[in-house]
């Protein structure tokens, strides 16, 4: 069974996210994502409402 093209990652990630594949992903596999917050930062010069 052919492996899935890894270009799909660009469609599911946002700015500061990354993905680590621990094994080859093949068509028909179930992929599970786990989220971990590694840091929280205030944005400077951000427009404020109110």
N, CA, C and O atoms as a Tripos MOL2 file, in Angstrom:
@<TRIPOS>MOLECULE
protein
  200   199    50     0     0
PROTEIN
NO_CHARGES

@<TRIPOS>ATOM
      1 N           0.8530   -1.1710    0.0000 N.3       1 UNK1
      2 CA          0.0000    0.0000    0.0000 C.3       1 UNK1
      3 C           0.9030    1.2400    0.0000 C.2       1 UNK1
      4 O           1.8380    1.3000    0.7990 O.2       1 UNK1
      5 N           0.6590    2.2270   -0.8640 N.am      2 UNK2
      6 CA          1.5430    3.3910   -0.9480 C.3       2 UNK2
      7 C           1.4060    4.3030    0.2750 C.2       2 UNK2
      8 O           0.3470    4.3860    0.8980 O.2       2 UNK2
      9 N           2.5090    4.9840    0.5950 N.am      3 UNK3
     10 CA          2.4680    5.9490    1.6940 C.3       3 UNK3
     11 C           1.7430    7.2080    1.2480 C.2       3 UNK3
     12 O           1.7560    7.5540    0.0670 O.2       3 UNK3
     13 N           1.1020    7.9000    2.2060 N.am      4 UNK4
     14 CA          0.4080    9.1550    1.9250 C.3       4 UNK4
     15 C           1.4380   10.2600    1.7380 C.2       4 UNK4
     16 O           2.4140   10.3290    2.4850 O.2       4 UNK4
     17 N           1.2330   11.1170    0.7550 N.am      5 UNK5
     18 CA          2.1160   12.2480    0.4960 C.3       5 UNK5
     19 C           2.1160   13.1720    1.7130 C.2       5 UNK5
     20 O           1.0500   13.5940    2.1600 O.2       5 UNK5
     21 N           3.2730   13.4860    2.2460 N.am      6 UNK6
     22 CA          3.3690   14.3130    3.4510 C.3       6 UNK6
     23 C           3.0040   15.7660    3.1990 C.2       6 UNK6
     24 O           2.9900   16.5490    4.1490 O.2       6 UNK6
     25 N           2.7080   16.1640    1.9740 N.am      7 UNK7
     26 CA          2.3250   17.5520    1.7040 C.3       7 UNK7
     27 C           1.0030   17.9080    2.3810 C.2       7 UNK7
     28 O           0.6730   19.0870    2.5010 O.2       7 UNK7
     29 N           0.2340   16.8960    2.8280 N.am      8 UNK8
     30 CA         -1.0240   17.1850    3.5220 C.3       8 UNK8
     31 C          -0.7740   17.9570    4.8150 C.2       8 UNK8
     32 O          -1.6710   18.6510    5.2920 O.2       8 UNK8
     33 N           0.4010   17.8540    5.3810 N.am      9 UNK9
     34 CA          0.6970   18.5110    6.6550 C.3       9 UNK9
     35 C           0.5000   20.0150    6.5520 C.2       9 UNK9
     36 O           0.0350   20.6300    7.5120 O.2       9 UNK9
     37 N           0.8330   20.6250    5.4280 N.am     10 UNK10
     38 CA          0.6540   22.0630    5.2470 C.3      10 UNK10
     39 C          -0.7960   22.4950    5.2990 C.2      10 UNK10
     40 O          -1.0810   23.6690    5.5340 O.2      10 UNK10
     41 N          -1.7040   21.5870    5.0880 N.am     11 UNK11
     42 CA         -3.1330   21.9230    5.1260 C.3      11 UNK11
     43 C          -3.7410   21.7470    6.5110 C.2      11 UNK11
     44 O          -4.8530   22.2200    6.7490 O.2      11 UNK11
     45 N          -3.0520   21.0830    7.4270 N.am     12 UNK12
     46 CA         -3.6120   20.8600    8.7560 C.3      12 UNK12
     47 C          -2.8710   21.6040    9.8600 C.2      12 UNK12
     48 O          -3.3290   21.6150   11.0030 O.2      12 UNK12
     49 N          -1.7380   22.2240    9.5460 N.am     13 UNK13
     50 CA         -0.9600   22.9490   10.5470 C.3      13 UNK13
     51 C          -1.2230   24.4360   10.4910 C.2      13 UNK13
     52 O          -1.6180   24.9740    9.4570 O.2      13 UNK13
     53 N          -1.0000   25.0960   11.6170 N.am     14 UNK14
     54 CA         -1.0840   26.5420   11.6990 C.3      14 UNK14
     55 C           0.2810   27.0660   12.1300 C.2      14 UNK14
     56 O           1.1290   26.2950   12.5790 O.2      14 UNK14
     57 N           0.4920   28.3460   12.0000 N.am     15 UNK15
     58 CA          1.7430   29.0540   12.2840 C.3      15 UNK15
     59 C           2.8300   28.3380   13.0670 C.2      15 UNK15
     60 O           3.8300   27.9210   12.4830 O.2      15 UNK15
     61 N           2.6620   28.1890   14.3580 N.am     16 UNK16
     62 CA          3.7240   27.6740   15.2160 C.3      16 UNK16
     63 C           3.5790   26.1970   15.5650 C.2      16 UNK16
     64 O           4.2200   25.7320   16.5080 O.2      16 UNK16
     65 N           2.7630   25.4520   14.8410 N.am     17 UNK17
     66 CA          2.5710   24.0340   15.1270 C.3      17 UNK17
     67 C           3.5880   23.2020   14.3600 C.2      17 UNK17
     68 O           4.1200   23.6380   13.3390 O.2      17 UNK17
     69 N           3.8520   22.0100   14.8590 N.am     18 UNK18
     70 CA          4.6410   21.0580   14.0870 C.3      18 UNK18
     71 C           4.1090   19.6560   14.3360 C.2      18 UNK18
     72 O           3.3820   19.4190   15.3010 O.2      18 UNK18
     73 N           4.4710   18.7400   13.4710 N.am     19 UNK19
     74 CA          4.0070   17.3550   13.5570 C.3      19 UNK19
     75 C           5.2190   16.4430   13.5370 C.2      19 UNK19
     76 O           6.1390   16.6370   12.7420 O.2      19 UNK19
     77 N           5.2190   15.4480   14.4130 N.am     20 UNK20
     78 CA          6.2480   14.4220   14.4010 C.3      20 UNK20
     79 C           5.5750   13.1020   14.0510 C.2      20 UNK20
     80 O           4.7250   12.6190   14.7990 O.2      20 UNK20
     81 N           5.9510   12.5200   12.9240 N.am     21 UNK21
     82 CA          5.4130   11.2110   12.5230 C.3      21 UNK21
     83 C           6.3300   10.1440   13.1050 C.2      21 UNK21
     84 O           7.5200   10.1050   12.7930 O.2      21 UNK21
     85 N           5.7820    9.2900   13.9410 N.am     22 UNK22
     86 CA          6.5850    8.2680   14.6090 C.3      22 UNK22
     87 C           6.6540    6.9600   13.8140 C.2      22 UNK22
     88 O           7.3890    6.0390   14.1700 O.2      22 UNK22
     89 N           5.8770    6.9010   12.7380 N.am     23 UNK23
     90 CA          5.8770    5.7270   11.8700 C.3      23 UNK23
     91 C           5.3280    6.1530   10.5170 C.2      23 UNK23
     92 O           4.6300    7.1630   10.4300 O.2      23 UNK23
     93 N           5.6260    5.4070    9.4600 N.am     24 UNK24
     94 CA          5.0650    5.7540    8.1510 C.3      24 UNK24
     95 C           3.5380    5.7420    8.1870 C.2      24 UNK24
     96 O           2.9340    4.8840    8.8310 O.2      24 UNK24
     97 N           2.9180    6.6990    7.4930 N.am     25 UNK25
     98 CA          1.4590    6.7810    7.4040 C.3      25 UNK25
     99 C           1.0520    6.2580    6.0360 C.2      25 UNK25
    100 O           1.5470    6.7210    5.0080 O.2      25 UNK25
    101 N           0.1610    5.3040    6.0340 N.am     26 UNK26
    102 CA         -0.2830    4.6930    4.7820 C.3      26 UNK26
    103 C          -1.7780    4.9110    4.5960 C.2      26 UNK26
    104 O          -2.5120    5.1020    5.5660 O.2      26 UNK26
    105 N          -2.2190    4.8820    3.3510 N.am     27 UNK27
    106 CA         -3.6470    5.0390    3.0520 C.3      27 UNK27
    107 C          -4.4420    4.0200    3.8580 C.2      27 UNK27
    108 O          -4.0960    2.8400    3.9010 O.2      27 UNK27
    109 N          -5.5190    4.4930    4.4990 N.am     28 UNK28
    110 CA         -6.3560    3.6180    5.3070 C.3      28 UNK28
    111 C          -5.9930    3.6120    6.7840 C.2      28 UNK28
    112 O          -6.7700    3.1210    7.6030 O.2      28 UNK28
    113 N          -4.8140    4.1550    7.1480 N.am     29 UNK29
    114 CA         -4.4200    4.2390    8.5530 C.3      29 UNK29
    115 C          -5.2710    5.2670    9.2850 C.2      29 UNK29
    116 O          -5.8020    6.1930    8.6710 O.2      29 UNK29
    117 N          -5.3960    5.1040   10.5850 N.am     30 UNK30
    118 CA         -6.0260    6.1060   11.4420 C.3      30 UNK30
    119 C          -4.9100    6.9110   12.0840 C.2      30 UNK30
    120 O          -4.0070    6.3510   12.7050 O.2      30 UNK30
    121 N          -4.9750    8.2310   11.9330 N.am     31 UNK31
    122 CA         -3.9510    9.1180   12.4880 C.3      31 UNK31
    123 C          -4.5450    9.8480   13.6840 C.2      31 UNK31
    124 O          -5.6230   10.4350   13.5840 O.2      31 UNK31
    125 N          -3.8460    9.8140   14.8120 N.am     32 UNK32
    126 CA         -4.2950   10.4870   16.0290 C.3      32 UNK32
    127 C          -3.3290   11.6210   16.3440 C.2      32 UNK32
    128 O          -2.1130   11.4310   16.3510 O.2      32 UNK32
    129 N          -3.8860   12.8130   16.6060 N.am     33 UNK33
    130 CA         -3.0680   13.9610   16.9800 C.3      33 UNK33
    131 C          -3.2150   14.2030   18.4680 C.2      33 UNK33
    132 O          -4.3200   14.1290   19.0050 O.2      33 UNK33
    133 N          -2.1150   14.4920   19.1340 N.am     34 UNK34
    134 CA         -2.1380   14.8990   20.5420 C.3      34 UNK34
    135 C          -1.5940   16.3140   20.6030 C.2      34 UNK34
    136 O          -0.6180   16.6490   19.9310 O.2      34 UNK34
    137 N          -2.2340   17.1370   21.4160 N.am     35 UNK35
    138 CA         -1.8420   18.5340   21.5300 C.3      35 UNK35
    139 C          -1.1200   18.7650   22.8440 C.2      35 UNK35
    140 O          -1.5330   18.2680   23.8920 O.2      35 UNK35
    141 N          -0.0260   19.5330   22.7740 N.am     36 UNK36
    142 CA          0.7080   19.9060   23.9770 C.3      36 UNK36
    143 C           1.0350   21.3820   23.8760 C.2      36 UNK36
    144 O           1.6020   21.8210   22.8750 O.2      36 UNK36
    145 N           0.6890   22.1520   24.8900 N.am     37 UNK37
    146 CA          1.0260   23.5720   24.9150 C.3      37 UNK37
    147 C           2.4390   23.6850   25.4650 C.2      37 UNK37
    148 O           2.7140   23.2460   26.5810 O.2      37 UNK37
    149 N           3.3340   24.2740   24.6810 N.am     38 UNK38
    150 CA          4.7260   24.3880   25.1130 C.3      38 UNK38
    151 C           5.0450   25.7710   25.6630 C.2      38 UNK38
    152 O           6.0920   25.9610   26.2820 O.2      38 UNK38
    153 N           4.1500   26.7490   25.4460 N.am     39 UNK39
    154 CA          4.3780   28.0840   25.9870 C.3      39 UNK39
    155 C           3.2360   29.0100   25.6310 C.2      39 UNK39
    156 O           2.5370   28.8130   24.6380 O.2      39 UNK39
    157 N           3.0590   30.0280   26.4640 N.am     40 UNK40
    158 CA          2.0390   31.0470   26.2110 C.3      40 UNK40
    159 C           2.7350   32.3990   26.2500 C.2      40 UNK40
    160 O           3.4590   32.7060   27.1960 O.2      40 UNK40
    161 N           2.5130   33.2030   25.2180 N.am     41 UNK41
    162 CA          3.1830   34.4960   25.1090 C.3      41 UNK41
    163 C           2.1680   35.5840   24.8110 C.2      41 UNK41
    164 O           1.2460   35.3770   24.0230 O.2      41 UNK41
    165 N           2.3330   36.7520   25.4420 N.am     42 UNK42
    166 CA          1.5070   37.9090   25.1050 C.3      42 UNK42
    167 C           1.9810   38.4760   23.7830 C.2      42 UNK42
    168 O           3.1820   38.5570   23.5290 O.2      42 UNK42
    169 N           1.0440   38.8660   22.9450 N.am     43 UNK43
    170 CA          1.3930   39.5270   21.6920 C.3      43 UNK43
    171 C           1.5270   41.0170   21.9540 C.2      43 UNK43
    172 O           0.6330   41.6200   22.5470 O.2      43 UNK43
    173 N           2.6120   41.6120   21.5300 N.am     44 UNK44
    174 CA          2.8420   43.0470   21.6930 C.3      44 UNK44
    175 C           2.2280   43.7940   20.5170 C.2      44 UNK44
    176 O           2.0920   43.2390   19.4270 O.2      44 UNK44
    177 N           1.8570   45.0560   20.7390 N.am     45 UNK45
    178 CA          1.2950   45.9190   19.6920 C.3      45 UNK45
    179 C           0.0300   45.3390   19.0840 C.2      45 UNK45
    180 O          -0.2250   45.5190   17.8930 O.2      45 UNK45
    181 N          -0.7540   44.6530   19.8810 N.am     46 UNK46
    182 CA         -1.9880   44.0460   19.3990 C.3      46 UNK46
    183 C          -3.1340   45.0380   19.5580 C.2      46 UNK46
    184 O          -3.2580   45.6840   20.5990 O.2      46 UNK46
    185 N          -3.9690   45.1600   18.5340 N.am     47 UNK47
    186 CA         -5.1410   46.0400   18.6110 C.3      47 UNK47
    187 C          -6.0860   45.5030   19.6780 C.2      47 UNK47
    188 O          -6.3550   44.3030   19.7350 O.2      47 UNK47
    189 N          -6.5860   46.4010   20.5230 N.am     48 UNK48
    190 CA         -7.4970   45.9910   21.5940 C.3      48 UNK48
    191 C          -8.8830   46.5360   21.3270 C.2      48 UNK48
    192 O          -9.0410   47.6830   20.9110 O.2      48 UNK48
    193 N          -9.8840   45.7130   21.5660 N.am     49 UNK49
    194 CA        -11.2800   46.1370   21.4140 C.3      49 UNK49
    195 C         -11.7530   46.7630   22.7190 C.2      49 UNK49
    196 O         -11.4070   46.2890   23.8010 O.2      49 UNK49
    197 N         -12.5660   47.8580   22.6150 N.am     50 UNK50
    198 CA        -13.1770   48.4520   23.7780 C.3      50 UNK50
    199 C         -12.3470   49.5370   24.3130 C.2      50 UNK50
    200 O         -12.7130   50.1600   25.3100 O.2      50 UNK50
@<TRIPOS>BOND
     1     1     2 1
     2     2     3 1
     3     3     4 2
     4     3     5 am
     5     5     6 1
     6     6     7 1
     7     7     8 2
     8     7     9 am
     9     9    10 1
    10    10    11 1
    11    11    12 2
    12    11    13 am
    13    13    14 1
    14    14    15 1
    15    15    16 2
    16    15    17 am
    17    17    18 1
    18    18    19 1
    19    19    20 2
    20    19    21 am
    21    21    22 1
    22    22    23 1
    23    23    24 2
    24    23    25 am
    25    25    26 1
    26    26    27 1
    27    27    28 2
    28    27    29 am
    29    29    30 1
    30    30    31 1
    31    31    32 2
    32    31    33 am
    33    33    34 1
    34    34    35 1
    35    35    36 2
    36    35    37 am
    37    37    38 1
    38    38    39 1
    39    39    40 2
    40    39    41 am
    41    41    42 1
    42    42    43 1
    43    43    44 2
    44    43    45 am
    45    45    46 1
    46    46    47 1
    47    47    48 2
    48    47    49 am
    49    49    50 1
    50    50    51 1
    51    51    52 2
    52    51    53 am
    53    53    54 1
    54    54    55 1
    55    55    56 2
    56    55    57 am
    57    57    58 1
    58    58    59 1
    59    59    60 2
    60    59    61 am
    61    61    62 1
    62    62    63 1
    63    63    64 2
    64    63    65 am
    65    65    66 1
    66    66    67 1
    67    67    68 2
    68    67    69 am
    69    69    70 1
    70    70    71 1
    71    71    72 2
    72    71    73 am
    73    73    74 1
    74    74    75 1
    75    75    76 2
    76    75    77 am
    77    77    78 1
    78    78    79 1
    79    79    80 2
    80    79    81 am
    81    81    82 1
    82    82    83 1
    83    83    84 2
    84    83    85 am
    85    85    86 1
    86    86    87 1
    87    87    88 2
    88    87    89 am
    89    89    90 1
    90    90    91 1
    91    91    92 2
    92    91    93 am
    93    93    94 1
    94    94    95 1
    95    95    96 2
    96    95    97 am
    97    97    98 1
    98    98    99 1
    99    99   100 2
   100    99   101 am
   101   101   102 1
   102   102   103 1
   103   103   104 2
   104   103   105 am
   105   105   106 1
   106   106   107 1
   107   107   108 2
   108   107   109 am
   109   109   110 1
   110   110   111 1
   111   111   112 2
   112   111   113 am
   113   113   114 1
   114   114   115 1
   115   115   116 2
   116   115   117 am
   117   117   118 1
   118   118   119 1
   119   119   120 2
   120   119   121 am
   121   121   122 1
   122   122   123 1
   123   123   124 2
   124   123   125 am
   125   125   126 1
   126   126   127 1
   127   127   128 2
   128   127   129 am
   129   129   130 1
   130   130   131 1
   131   131   132 2
   132   131   133 am
   133   133   134 1
   134   134   135 1
   135   135   136 2
   136   135   137 am
   137   137   138 1
   138   138   139 1
   139   139   140 2
   140   139   141 am
   141   141   142 1
   142   142   143 1
   143   143   144 2
   144   143   145 am
   145   145   146 1
   146   146   147 1
   147   147   148 2
   148   147   149 am
   149   149   150 1
   150   150   151 1
   151   151   152 2
   152   151   153 am
   153   153   154 1
   154   154   155 1
   155   155   156 2
   156   155   157 am
   157   157   158 1
   158   158   159 1
   159   159   160 2
   160   159   161 am
   161   161   162 1
   162   162   163 1
   163   163   164 2
   164   163   165 am
   165   165   166 1
   166   166   167 1
   167   167   168 2
   168   167   169 am
   169   169   170 1
   170   170   171 1
   171   171   172 2
   172   171   173 am
   173   173   174 1
   174   174   175 1
   175   175   176 2
   176   175   177 am
   177   177   178 1
   178   178   179 1
   179   179   180 2
   180   179   181 am
   181   181   182 1
   182   182   183 1
   183   183   184 2
   184   183   185 am
   185   185   186 1
   186   186   187 1
   187   187   188 2
   188   187   189 am
   189   189   190 1
   190   190   191 1
   191   191   192 2
   192   191   193 am
   193   193   194 1
   194   194   195 1
   195   195   196 2
   196   195   197 am
   197   197   198 1
   198   198   199 1
   199   199   200 2
@<TRIPOS>SUBSTRUCTURE
     1 UNK1         2 RESIDUE 1 A UNK
     2 UNK2         6 RESIDUE 1 A UNK
     3 UNK3        10 RESIDUE 1 A UNK
     4 UNK4        14 RESIDUE 1 A UNK
     5 UNK5        18 RESIDUE 1 A UNK
     6 UNK6        22 RESIDUE 1 A UNK
     7 UNK7        26 RESIDUE 1 A UNK
     8 UNK8        30 RESIDUE 1 A UNK
     9 UNK9        34 RESIDUE 1 A UNK
    10 UNK10       38 RESIDUE 1 A UNK
    11 UNK11       42 RESIDUE 1 A UNK
    12 UNK12       46 RESIDUE 1 A UNK
    13 UNK13       50 RESIDUE 1 A UNK
    14 UNK14       54 RESIDUE 1 A UNK
    15 UNK15       58 RESIDUE 1 A UNK
    16 UNK16       62 RESIDUE 1 A UNK
    17 UNK17       66 RESIDUE 1 A UNK
    18 UNK18       70 RESIDUE 1 A UNK
    19 UNK19       74 RESIDUE 1 A UNK
    20 UNK20       78 RESIDUE 1 A UNK
    21 UNK21       82 RESIDUE 1 A UNK
    22 UNK22       86 RESIDUE 1 A UNK
    23 UNK23       90 RESIDUE 1 A UNK
    24 UNK24       94 RESIDUE 1 A UNK
    25 UNK25       98 RESIDUE 1 A UNK
    26 UNK26      102 RESIDUE 1 A UNK
    27 UNK27      106 RESIDUE 1 A UNK
    28 UNK28      110 RESIDUE 1 A UNK
    29 UNK29      114 RESIDUE 1 A UNK
    30 UNK30      118 RESIDUE 1 A UNK
    31 UNK31      122 RESIDUE 1 A UNK
    32 UNK32      126 RESIDUE 1 A UNK
    33 UNK33      130 RESIDUE 1 A UNK
    34 UNK34      134 RESIDUE 1 A UNK
    35 UNK35      138 RESIDUE 1 A UNK
    36 UNK36      142 RESIDUE 1 A UNK
    37 UNK37      146 RESIDUE 1 A UNK
    38 UNK38      150 RESIDUE 1 A UNK
    39 UNK39      154 RESIDUE 1 A UNK
    40 UNK40      158 RESIDUE 1 A UNK
    41 UNK41      162 RESIDUE 1 A UNK
    42 UNK42      166 RESIDUE 1 A UNK
    43 UNK43      170 RESIDUE 1 A UNK
    44 UNK44      174 RESIDUE 1 A UNK
    45 UNK45      178 RESIDUE 1 A UNK
    46 UNK46      182 RESIDUE 1 A UNK
    47 UNK47      186 RESIDUE 1 A UNK
    48 UNK48      190 RESIDUE 1 A UNK
    49 UNK49      194 RESIDUE 1 A UNK
    50 UNK50      198 RESIDUE 1 A UNK
